[in-house]
């Protein structure tokens, strides 16, 4: 039996937390006669020197409904062959715990326990965190071994903000049941984007640039496009501090409310273009010798992706002119067959198959391309290429909902390290806990991704970058 095996307590808490859309005001643990549940334990991030743990504390009211409860937080940790010691203690009481422990040794196994008010935290009944060998099931993790050489750059990868959205978790026709922000609280896309931007300026993240892979808006309405641009510009400059490409939600629309915007084909109007750039236009940027290319993979209508001929031609021209230059590509739609077969909407949700093969064939002839960042599926997942190209195809979970965060791509002379981070402001942690209940409580198994999807190292020669 694992150290954190399933229990009746965890089972009950999991069922209750699937309904956290109706989160009540947190109550004091001391005022409750019912037992405290510390649940939803996740080992979110493991770098070469740090680990991030999150969990939630709840109690049952008289009707059996689980309510978030303010408690303290403690993490006991030690090398796998040693005893545990308290390395994190937070007396600031909250239901939504975020513990980051730094100063660890690279490539070393560690054991851990997370506690609140004398109750040990356990993972929810989710396949991702209960699967054999997962850090949550074994209560052990091993820090990553960083690539050799000096650190060079840090890129933040994010997507799916959905600025202007009012209900999270809907797929079609108001189903499954969606989640709304509480009254008198800022809209959740604003809360979650603010949390990302706050994180990236802190010294422990220190991103050089933010790449946003589409769906900045809910439906590209004029005010949504203007508002998300203002929000980003209050943090940094487009083209220097951040680059953004279009997603399917940002596509041109029809209707009277769009008619004051730039005309697009077939009686559509493009409000997103007024703030961020024209349709199917390739973004080109250089950072210390690293080439960054942003693809607009959105169609005029529909949720699937495609790349029109002028953009393809420009991409091919750039890659042929300098095929060995280290290159990151980012675009909204995932590319591979594996992604099409494993996302809940099916193959029609990703990049068109013909365009996908042409894109990967270009990459075969441009060995400098090493990673493509996508959004759209709202999950953390790496998928295999369909050709012989040596490219990592990485999907990053959404900003707007659970798990609510971004990935950091840290470049070294001898390779790169990927880590996914949840956002950590109090409001963001609360909303992430709430939206765990999307898809009838099944969202974590779809979107969190495996430990290796979220945290991994790839060796590669970047010695020519500055």
N, C-alpha and C positions, 0 to 999 in steps of 0.2 A: 504493500500500500504506500502511496506517495505521502509526503509530509503534509500535503494540502489537499487530501482526497475529498470527494464529495460528502456532504452531510445533509441531514434534514434541514438544518438551519440555512445552509447555503441555497438549497432548493427553494425554500420558502421565500428567501430574500430575492432570488432571481425572478420568481413569478411576480412579486410585488414591484420590483424595479422596472419591469416591462411597462408599467403604468405610471412612470414618473412624470408624465405630461402634466399631471395635476399636483405637482410638488407644492406642499404647504410650506408655511413659514417654518424654518428650522426650530426645533424645540430643544430644551435642555435635557441631557441624558439623565441628570439627577432627578428630574421630575417624573421620569418614566419608571413604572414598576415592571414593565415588560422588558425582556432581554434585548440587549443591543446586538445588532448584526453589523459586522464589518465585512463588506463584500466587494465584488467587482475588482479585486486586486489584479493589476496589470503591470508587468515589467515592460514599460513602453519603449524606453530608449536605453541602449547600452553602447557607450563609446569606448575608447581606449582607456579613459580615466574616470568615467562617471556612469551613474545609473539613475533613471527616473522611474519611480513607482507611483501609481495612483490607486486609490480605493475610495469607497463611499461608506458612511455609517448611517444606519437607519434603525428605527424602532417601530413596532406595530402599535397602532392605536386600538381602541376598544372594538372596532369593527374588523380588525385584522389588516387594515391598510398600512403599508409601510411608509413612514415619514422620515425625511432626512433629519438628522440630529447632530447638533454641534458637539464635537469632541476634540480632544487633543490628538496628537499623532506621534508615533515613535517608530524608528527603524533600527533593528538590531542586525548587524552585518559583520562578517569576518571572512578571511580566506577559508576555502572549503576544508582545509585540514586543520583549522584552528577553532577556538570557541568564538561565540558571538559577543559583540559589545554594542552598546547604544551609540550610534554614529549620527543620528538625527532625532531631535526632539523639538516639537513645536507646540507651545501652549496656547497659541492663537486658535480658538475653537471654530471648527467648520465641519460640515458634513462631507466636503469634497476635497480630499487630501491629495496633495502633490508634493512628493518628497524627492529632492535631487541631492545625491551624495556624490561629492567630487573627491579627488585625491587618491583614486584607486590605481592599481598597477596594471599596465597593459598585459593582455594575454594571460590573465590569472583567473582561476575559478573562485567564486565567492558563494557563500550561503547567506540567506537573509530571512528575516521575519518582519512583518509590519503589524503594528498594534495601535488600538485606540481604546482608551478607557479600560485597559486590562483585557480587551477582546482581540484575538488575533484575526487579521484579515485573511480572507480566502477568495479565490477567484469565483466568478459567476459560473453557472452551468453552461458554458459556451465551449464549443469544440476547439476554438483557437487557443484558449487559455487552459483547457483541461486535457489537451492532447498529450500523449506520452512524450516526455522529453522537453516539454515547454518549460520555461523558467518558472511559470506560476505553479505548475504541477510538481516540479522537483524542488522548488524553493532554492534553486541554484542558477547562476549565470556565469558566463566567462566574458571578461572584458575583451574587446577587439584588440588585435595587434595592428597598429597603424602602418600604412605603407612606409617604406624607407624614405629618407631624405627630409628636407625641411618643408614645413607647411607653406603653401603658396597663396591660395584663395579660398574663400568660402562663398558658395552660392546658395541662396534660399529658393526652394522649389515649392510653389503653392498654386492652388486652382480652386474653382467652384466656390466663389464668394456669394453669388446670387443676390447682389444688392437690390433691395426693393421687395424681396420675397416676404410673404406674410405667414405662410404655413410650410413647415418642413416635413419631409417624409412622404409626400404624395407621389404616386406614380401615374394614376389616371382616374378621372372622375371621382376625385376626393377620396380615393382609396389607395393604400390602407389608411386608417385614421392618422391624421397629421398632428403636428405639434405647433402650438402658438407660443409666442413670448408672453410672459406675465404682464399684466397692466402696469403702466407707469415705469416700465423698464425699456431702455433703448432697443430698437429692433435688432434681432439676433444677428443679421449679417453685419451690422455696424459693430456690435459687441465683439464678434469673432474676428473681423478684419482688424479692428483696433488692437486686439490681443496679439495677433500675429506681428503687426508693425511694432508694437511695444517690445516684443521679444527680440526682434532682429537688431535693434539698436543696443541691446544690453551687451556688456563685455563678454559674457559667457556664450553668446551666439555670434555676434560681430560679423554679420553677413556683409559682403562687399556689394552684392546686387541681388535683387529679388526678381525671379522669373515667374510670371503669372500665366498659367496655361489655360486661359479661357473661362467662360461663364462668370465674368465679373458682375453681370447684372442678372435680374430675374427674367426680364423680357425686353431689354434694350429700349425701354421707354426714355423719352428725352430727359426727364428728371433723374431717373436711375443712372443713366450714363454720365450726366453732369455731376451727380452727387458722389459716385464712386471715384470719379476723376479728382474731385476736390479733396476727398478723403486721402487718396494716395498722394496728391501733391502737397498736402499738409505735412507729409512725412518725408518726401524726397522728390527728386526731379525725374520725370519720364525720360528715358533715353540715357540716364546716368545711374540713378539709384534703382530704378525698376524698369522692366520691359513687360509688355502685356500683349497677348494674342487673343483672338476672338474665339469664343465657343459657340455652340449651337444656340444657347439662350441669348447671345449677343448678336444674332443674325439680323438682317433687315426684316422689317415687318410690314404688314398692310394695315390700314385702318386710319381713321381721322386723327387720332392722337399722335400719329407718326408723320403726318403730311408736311409739317414744317421742317423736316430734316432732309438730308441729302437724298435725291432720287436714286433708286436702284432699279434693276430690271424688273419687269412684270408687275409694275405698279407698287413695288415695295419702296420703303423709305428707311434710310440707314442713319439712325441717331447715334449709334456707337462710333461710327466713322468720324463724326464731328469731334470726338474727344480722343480717339486712339488710332485712327488710320483706316485707309480704304480696304475694301473687301479683297481677299485673296492676295494680299501684299506681304511679301517676305520681309521679316525684320532681320537686319544685319547689324551686329555689334561686336566689338573686340575689347577684350579685357586682359591686358598683360600678355598678349600673344594667344590667348584663348579665344576661339571664334564661337559666338553665340548666334544661332539662327532660329527665328521664331516663325512657325508655319501657321497660316490661317487655314484650318481644315474644315471650316463650317460650310454648309450648303445654304442656298437661298431659302430653302424650306426643309424641315425635317430634322431629326436628331442624329442621323448618321453623318459620316465625314467624307470629304473628297478634296482633292487638290487640282485646281484648274491649270490648264496648260501654261499660261504665262508665268505663274509662280513656280511650277515644276521646271520650266526652262531656266529661270533665274537661279534656282537652287542647283541645278546641274552645272550651270556655268561656274558658280562659285566653287563647287566641290572639285570640278575638273581642273580649275586653275590652281588649286592648292590642296590636293587630296590628302596630304599627310598632316595638315594643321590640326591640332587637338580641337575638337568641335563638340559642343553640346547643342542638340536640337530640342525645341519644345513646341508642342502643339496640343490642342485640346483632345483630339480623338486618339485612343490607343491604336496600335498598328497591326499586331500579330493575330494569327489564327487562334492561338491559345487564348488571347484576350477575348476574342469574339465568342468563343465557345464557353467561356467561364463567367462572363458577366451576365447578370440576371435578365438583360434585355435582348441578348443573343447577338449573332454576327452582324445584323444590320445596324447595330449601335456603334460600331467602330469604323475605322477608315475603310472605304471601299476596297474590295479585294484587289482589283486591278491596280489601283493607286498604291496599295500597300506593297505589292510585289515590285512595282517600278521604283518605289522609294527605297526598299531594301536592296535592290540591285544597284542603285546609285551608291548606297553605303558600302557595298562590296568593293566598289572601285575607289572609295575614299576612306582608307583605313584610319584616318584621323578622327572620324566620327566615332565616339565611344559611348554616348548615352543619349537616349531620347526620353524626355519627361512629358507625360500626358496626364490629363485629368479625366473628367467625364463620368467615370465609373464610381467615383467617390470612395475608392478603396486603395489600400497599400498592396501592391502586387508587382512582382517581376515576372515577365514572360519571355519565352524563348523566341529568337528570330526564326523566320521561315526560310531563310537563305543562309549562305555562309558568312554573312556580315558579322563582325565582332562588336556588336552594339548591345548595350543593356537597354531594354525597353521597360521603363519604370512608370507605374501608375502611382499617384500620390493621393491620399485621402483628402476629402473636401475640407476647406476652411470652415464652412458654415455650420457643420453638424458633427456629431460624434464620428470619429474620435477628435475631430476639430484641431487641425494643426497644419504642419508643413514639414518638409524634409530639408536637411542641410547636406549639401554636397561639398565636402572638404577635400581640396586638392593638395597633394604632396608631390614632391619630385618623382616619387616612385609609384604613384597610384592615387586612388581616391577612397574616401570613406563616406557612406550614406547613413544618415540617422534621421528617423522620424521623431518629431516632438509634438506633443499636445501643447496647446496654449495654456497659460498658467494664471491669468487674471482670475479673480474670484467669480466675476460674471461669466467668463468663458468656461470655467470648470463646472459651474452650475448648469449652463446650457448643454454642455457635452454630456453630463450625467442624465439630463432630461431626455435627450434625443437618443440615448441607448435604447429606448423603447420603440424606436421606429421599426417598421416591418414586423409588428407584433412581437417586438423584443428580439428579433433575429439579426438586427443590424450589426452588432459586434462581430459575429461570425463571418459576415460578408466584407466588412470594411477595415477592420483592424489590421488584417494581414498577419502572416507568420512573423516570428521573431527575425528570421533571416530576410524576409521582405523588407522589414523596417530598418534593420541594422546589418550592414555588411561592408566588406573591404574588397576592392579589386586592384590588383597590381597592374601598373602600366607606366610607360616612360613619359613623364611630363617635364623632364629636365630642361627643356628649351623654354619653358614658361617663366615669366617673371612674377 
